[in-house]
Amino acid sequence: MFFLKKAFSSFLLPFPIFLILLGLSLFFWKKGSIRKAKSFFFVSLLWISLLSYTPFSSLLLFPLERTYPKIDSSHISIRYIHVLGSGHITNPTIPLESEIEPPSLIRDIEGITLYKQNPGIKLIFSGYAKNDPVSNARKNAQLAIALGVNPADIILLETPKDTYEEAIAVKKIIGITPVILVTSASHMPRANALFHKAGINTIPAPTDFLVKKEEDLFQLPSAGGLMRSERAFHEYLGLVWGRLSGIL
């Protein structure tokens, strides 16, 4: 089910939809339906241009990223920090921090920062290996240890494939004990809802904000804008799937 869900959702993201619209334009052109071909071609260009326009993509992402504020760690007495997994590629020929994908790296830094501000806390990393020889949880832990975290303070959850499985796995360890939840700001609404559904009391610590300020309207479409739209679509689709499947 997990891989079927991933495969299906990958076709519902902005760039694949653009390719589908472009493919339909080519199909109708070959069929001799020039008017339909032109219509689909125009729609495909409008679609990709709009979703690559940074002010528009920021508008999609902003409600997700501002659901929870920056954590105030000055008066927190918590036993656990849970840093959710993301992506990495093991390659010994490049530095460790370069092996870890940006969202995961930023989550790690936030988790490690909070750990150092709260002595005695346990740092939980989760995430499976996918096609890599090392799990994402272990790779993130390697970075944490390199940055001074005591290995005895690290807990690894190396089998969860998605946020729902991460919530179920950590519940078995911490029970009803509150936990600081670290993930990307756009992912936090869905992650926090899943953890609450699993009966976990969380303190959200959003990070990896992509919308940092009000955007200048006079911009051209860009890859950065498309990346923001992709992330927004991914999260909105995840929320819809969660509600349809009953896990949210």
N, C-alpha and C positions, 0 to 999 in steps of 0.2 A: 504493500500500500504506500509506503514512504516513497519508494522510487517512482511509482506510478504518479503520485501527487506531484513530485518534483518535475517529472517529464511533462505532465499536462500543463502545469503552471508556467513552464518556461516558454510556452507558445503564447502566453497572454501578457507578455511584457512588451514595452514600447517598440523595441527594434524588431523582434520577430513579427509583431503585427504589421509593421512597416513593410517587411519582406513579403508577408502574405498579401497585402494590398497591392504591392508591386507585381507579385506573381499573378494575381487576378487580372491586372492591367495587361500583362503579356499574354495571358490566356485568351482574353477577349480580342486582343489585337490579332492573334493568330487565327481566331475564329471569324475574323472579318467584322466584328462588332466595334468599329472604331470609336463610336460615341461612348460606349461603356468603357472601352480601354482608356480613353482620355479622362473619363470621370474618375476611375480608380487610380490613375496616375496622379491626377490633381489631388485627390484625397490623401494618397500616400505621402506626397510632398508636404501637404499642409500638416498632416499628422506628425511627421518626423521633425518638421521645423518648429511646430508649437511645443512639442515635448523636449526639444533641445534648447529652447529659449529659457535661459536661466531664471528670469523673474517668474515665468509660469511654473517651471518645475519646483521652484522654491515655494510657490504658493501651495502646491500639492503636498510638499514635505513639511512645511511649517507647522500645521496642526498636530502632526505626529510628534515632532521634535519638542514642542512646547507643552505637551501634556503634563510632564513632570519637570520641576525646576532642578537646578544644580543642587546636589546634596550638601547639607550643612553638617560637616563631620566634627564640629567642635564639641558637641554634647551627646556623643553617641557611645553607648556601652553595649556592644554587640559581639557575639562570639564568632560569627562567620561572615565572610565575604564570598559571594559566588560570582565568578566571572564567566559569562556565557561564551561558548566557543564560536569560532567563525572559520577562517580558512588559513592554510599555510601550504608550502611546498618544501619538503626536505631537500636541501642541496648543500652538502658540506663545503662546497667551493665558494660560497658566499656567506657574509656575516649572518649570525643567528637572527638579528632583528630584520634582516632582509628576507628571510625565509617566511616570515609571518606577514599575512596580508594586512593592509592598513587598518580595516575595522577591528580585527583581532588584536593588532599591536596597540591601538589606542585604548581598547578595553583593558588590556594587560596593564598598561601604564597607570590607568585610573585605579585598578584593583591594587596594584603594588603601592601606589601613593596612599591610598586609604589604609592599607595594611601597616605602613610605616607610621601613620598618624595614630594608630590604635594598637599599641604593643600587646602581644598575647593573643591576637585574633588568628583564626584559621582561614586560610585562603583556598577556596575550592575552584578548580578549573575543570571544565567539562567539554566534551567534543570528541567525536570518533575519528578514525583514521581515513575513512573514505578509501582512496586508492593509494594512500601514502603509507610508508612503513612505520611512521610514527603518528600516534593520535594527536589531534589538535590540543587536547588537554595536556599531554606530556610536553609538547613543543612549547606551549605557553608557560608551563612550569619551568622548563629549562631557562627561559628568559628571566623569569622571576628569581630563580636561584642565582643567575649571573648578576642580577641587580641587587643581591644582598638578602633575599628572603630565605629564612631558615627552612631547609627541606622538611624538617619535622612539623612545620606549620602548614604544609601543603597537602591537600586531599585531591586525588584524581578521580574523575568519573569519565572513563574512556570509551564507554559503549553508547551513550545517548546520541541519536542521529539528528534530533531536532529539539526545539524548545520544550515541547510537551514531554518528551522523554527525559530531558534534563530536569524538569520540575519533579517528575515521578522519582527519578534517581536520587535527587538531593533530599527529598522528603524522607526517604528511608534512613538517611544519615542524621538529619537535624531534627526530625519530628516537628514539634510545634515551636521550636526555638526560632526567633526572628533572624533574618539574614539580610545583609546589604546585597542588593541585586545590581550587578554591573553589566550593562549592555549598551549598544548604540541607541542614541536618543530616539530615532525613528522606530526602532524595534521594541522600545520599552513598553508602550501601551499593550501590545500583544503579549509580550513576555510576562509582564506583571499580572495580566488577566489570567494567564495560564498557571502561574504560580499560586495565585489566590484560589483558583479552581481546585488546585491540588491540596489546598488547605495550609499553604505556607504564608506566614506573615512577613512581608517584604518591606524593606526601606529602599526605594528606587535611587540608583545612582547613575543617571544617564550620562553618556559621553559620546564622542564621535559625532558632534553636531556638524552638519553640512551647511545649514542656513545660519550664518553667523551675524548677518546684518541685513538691513533693507537693501534690496538689489537696485542697481541703476537700470532704468527701463531701456536705455539706449545701448543695447547689446545685440550681438549677432548670435544665432544658434551655435552651440558648442557641444563638445563631447562631455564636458563637465555638467552642462545642463541636462543632457540625456541621462547621465549617471544618476542624478538626483531623481529624475522621473522613474528610472528603473527601480530605485530603492523604494520610492513611494508606492509604486504599483505592487512591488513584492509584499510590502506590509499590508496594504489594503486587501490584496488577494488572500493573505494569510488570515486576516481578521474575518473575511467572508467565509473562508474554508472552515475556520474554527467554529463559527456559529452554525454552519450547515452540518458539520460532522458532530456537533454536540460537545466538543471539548472546551468550548468557551461559554 
